[in-house]
């Protein structure tokens, strides 16, 4: 068994490690560096509650130290019973009223922020995107634009974008820490939230509700671009021709294999909201494969040949014949050439 010194050392090391690790992370995946209206509102509440808790802690510790020093047993002093304060109306009132006041100080801004972030009065005049949560990916349907895409959500900077969210299977939760708070995505009732980004860039999103074995891998990106770039991206996506043949011979062979293996039964290229798998219209423009791995040809070939090892429990596993190295390479070459726009995650913010 460890002595008190050993326990102190272990506790000190664990505390130091926790303090160091709390500073690790990514600037575009943290609620502590708000880059959007919703995240800023949440941060204000975090600061408010933290200040109040520190104040309460400081007051309690001061009273504790004063009591410990003033009323400690002194050398040569006879044992005695201190004056009892039970039933003191003044003290009872003070320690009842103070917590109530502190709760009101926290509750009022929280309620106001909640109603503010749930406000949909200008939804009809704003960009609306229908979001569908799936195990383990996200689908985005731009209302009125005839554009569907998956995993990467493009929005303009400085504008309200309303997300109308439903799930196709289990409960998910959409969370982009740098831009806004969490919102549950349910199979039946539609939930709506809006995001308003302050700066261009790429912001990482997560599913914040346990939804299966690959819950932690259900990542996506929000790509915030200028209003001009957003309009360009919209036009580029609307002009996609799903039947267009690639110029490269290997990619052309991959397109034929893609159709022969019945991949179009689940995936779509162009505007098709009925697809049961991720939309691949701008697949080659994405920065991540399956939301988590770097989009390279080697990683894509590995995914096509055995997606289960990368994302356990995904609905793509076992839905098509095994692919040879040559066939997987050709399909990968075709998919990587699906690049309809010059507006990409790499160009966002540059």
N, C-alpha and C positions, 0 to 999 in steps of 0.2 A: 504493500500500500504506500502511496505517496504521502510524504509529510506535508505540513502546511506550506513549506517553501516550494516543494515540487508542484503542489496544486496551484500556487500563485504563479509560478513560471509558466505552467501549461495554460492557465487562464490568460496571462499576459500575452503569450504567443498567439493564442487563438484570437484575442481581441485585436492585436496588431495586424494579423492576417486579414481579419474581417474589415478593418479600416482601410488597408491597402487595396483589397479586392473591390471595395465599394467605389473606388475611384477609377476602376477599369470599365471599359465599355466603348461604345461608338457614339459620336456626336449626333448621328442621325437615328439613333435607337435609344433614346433616353428621354424621360419626362422632365429631367432637370435642366435641359437646354431647350426651352420652348421655341418652336419656329412657326407656330400657328395659333389662331385665336383660341381654340379649345384647349390646347396645351398650356397657353398662357393663363387662362382662367383656372385650370387645375393647379398650376404652379403657385398662383396667388393664394389658393386655399391651402396648399401644402405649407407655404411660408407662414400663413396666419395660424394654422393649428400647431406648427412647430414652435412658433414664438410663445403661444399660450402654454403649451406643455413645458417648455423650458422655464417659463415664469413660475408655473406651479411647482416644478421640481426645485427651483432655486428657493422659493419661499419655504417649502417643506424642509429642505436641507438646513436653511438658516435657523428655523424654529427647532429642528432636531439638535443642531450643534449647541444652540443657546441652552436648551433644556439639559443636554448632556453635561455641559460645563457648570451651569449655575446650580443644578439640583443634584449633582453627584454627591456621593457620600464622602464627607471630609474626615480627615484623620482626627480622632478624638471626639467626634460628634456622636451623640447617642442616637440610636434608631428612633425614628419618629414617622408618623403618618402625615404626608403633606395635606394641605387643605384641599378638600374635595370640591369639584366644580360641577358635579352631576346635577342636571336640572337648571343650570344657569341659562336663563332665557336669552341673554345677550350673546353668549357663545353659540348656543343652539341656532339662533337666527343668523349669525355671521357665517357659520360653516354650512348653512343650508342655502342662503342667498347667493354667496359667492359662486358655488358650482353652477347654480341656475343662470347667473349672469354670464359665466364663461361659455356655457352651452348655447345661450342665445347669441353671443358674439360669433360663435362658430356656425350655428344653424342658419342664421339669416343670410349671410353671404353664400352659403352652400345652396340654399333653396333658390336664391336669386340666380346664381350661376346655372343651376339645373334647368330652370325655366328658360333662361336665355339660350342655352345650348340646344334646347328642344323646340325653339321657335321655328315655325315653318311658314310664316306669313309671306315671305318673298320667294318661296320654293318654285312657284310657277314661272317666275322671271329669272331663275337661276339655272345653272347646269344641273341636270338630274341624271344620276347613273344608278341603274338597278344592279345590285350586287348579290351574287349567289355564292354561298359557302358550300363547299363540297369536301369530302374526304379525299385528298388533303390539298386542295388548291382553291383559288378564287376566280370567279367569272365576273366580268364587267360588261354590262350592256348600256351603251350611251343612248338614253331616251331621245327619240326624234332624229338621231343621226345615222341610224342603220349601221352601227359599228359595234361589234362584239370583240372583246379581247380577254386575255386571262393573265393573271400574275402581275403584270405591270399596268398600273392605272395612271394615265396621263391627265393632269389638270393644269389650268392656268394659275399663275401666281396672283395673289391679291383678290381673288374672286371666290364667292361662296359656291361650294359644290355639295349638293345634297345626295347622300347615299341612301337608297331605299333597299333594305337588306332582308333577304330570306335565305333559308337553308334548304338544300335538297335532301338532306339525310338527318344528321343529328344536330344538337345545339353547338354552334360555334360562337366566337366572340371576336369582333374586328377591333384591332388596336394598333394605332400608329403613334407611339409615345411622343414623338417630337411634334406632332401636329394636332392631336386630339386625344380624348379619353376613350374608354372602351364602350362598346355597344354589343349586346347579345344579338346573335343571328339565329332566329328560330325557324323550325320547319313550317309553321302555320302563320302566326301573326307577323306582319311586316313592321320592322323597326326602322326609323329614319334618324339620321344625324347629318350634320353638315361639317365640312372642314374648310378652313380658309388659311392657306399657307402664306407666310410673310416673305419667304425667300425661295429662289429657285434652287433645285437640287434633287437628290434622290433620297427618299426617306423610307426606312424599313418598317414593315408592318408584321404583326404576329397574330396568330389565333390565341386568344387568352382564355379559352374554355376547353378543358380536356375533352378530346373528341375521338380518341383511338390511339393505336400504337405509333403513328407518325404525327401526333399532335404537335410536338416540338419542331417538326420540320415543315409546318404549314406556313411558310413565310411568303411575303409578297412585297412589292415595291410601289411607292407612289412617286411618280416622276413629275416634278413641278417645273414647268417651263413658262416662258413669257407668253402673254396673250397672242402675240404674232406667231410664235412657234407652235402654239396650241392649234391655231386655225390651220397652219400648214400641215400639222400632223393629222388633223381631222380630214382635210382634203386628200391627203396621201392614202389614208385608210379607206376612204370612200371610193377611191379609184382603183382599188386592188381588183385584179382579174383572177379569180380562182383557177381558171383554165389555162392561164399563161404558162408556156413551157419554158424552162430554163435553157440558157444557151450552152451551158457546160454539159458534156456528154455523160459524165458520171452522175450529175444531178438529174439529168433527164431520165436515166435509168432508175435513179432513186424515186422519182415521181411515179414511174410506172409500178415499181415495187410497192410504193405507198398505197396505190390504188388496188393492186392485186391482193395485198394482205388485208384488205377491207378496213384500213385505218380510218377512212372517211365515214365509217359507220359511227364512230365516236367523236372524231375531231372534225373541225371545220376550218376552211380557209376563206375568208371573206365574211359577209354578214349572214350568220346562221345561228340564231339563239337556241335551236333545239338540240345542238350537239351535247352529248353526255360527257365528253372529255374536254380538256382545255382547248380553247381556240388558238390556232397556230398562225394566224394571219401575219403577225410580225414576230414570229418566233426567233428569227435570226438577229433581231434588234435587241433582244433581251440580254441582261447581264448575268442571269442565273438560269441554270437548268433545274427543273423541278422545284424552283424557288430557293434552292440551297447550295447547289454546286456550281462552280464556274462553268460558263457555257463554252466548252471546247469540244472539238470533234471527238477526241478520245473519250471524254466523259459522256458525250451523247451516245456513242457506240456502246459503252458499258450500260447505259440506261436502257437502250433499245433491246439489248440482249438479256438483261436481267434487272428489271426495275425494282424487284422485291428487295434486293440487297441494299438499295439506296433509300427507298421509301417503303418500309414494311406496311402491308395492308392496303396498298394502293389498288385501285380498280382496274389498272391496266395489265397487271400480272395474269398471265395465262389466257389472254383474250386473242392471241394471234400465234401463228406457228413460230417455232424457234428460227432465229435468223442466223445465217452464216456470217462470218466476218466481212465477206465481200458485200453481201446484201445490206448488212447494218451500216457499213461504210457508205454505200451509195445513198441510202435513205438519209443518213446524217448529212451528207453533202447537199442533198436537196433541201432539207429543213433549214440548214444554216444559210441558204440563199434566199430565204423568205424575209427580205429586208425592204419593205415598201417605202420607208421614210428615212430622211437624213436626221430627223429628230429622234434621238435615242437617249437612254440613261447616261451614256458617256458624255453626251453633248449638253446635258441639263446643267445649267448654272455656269457654263463656260461662255 
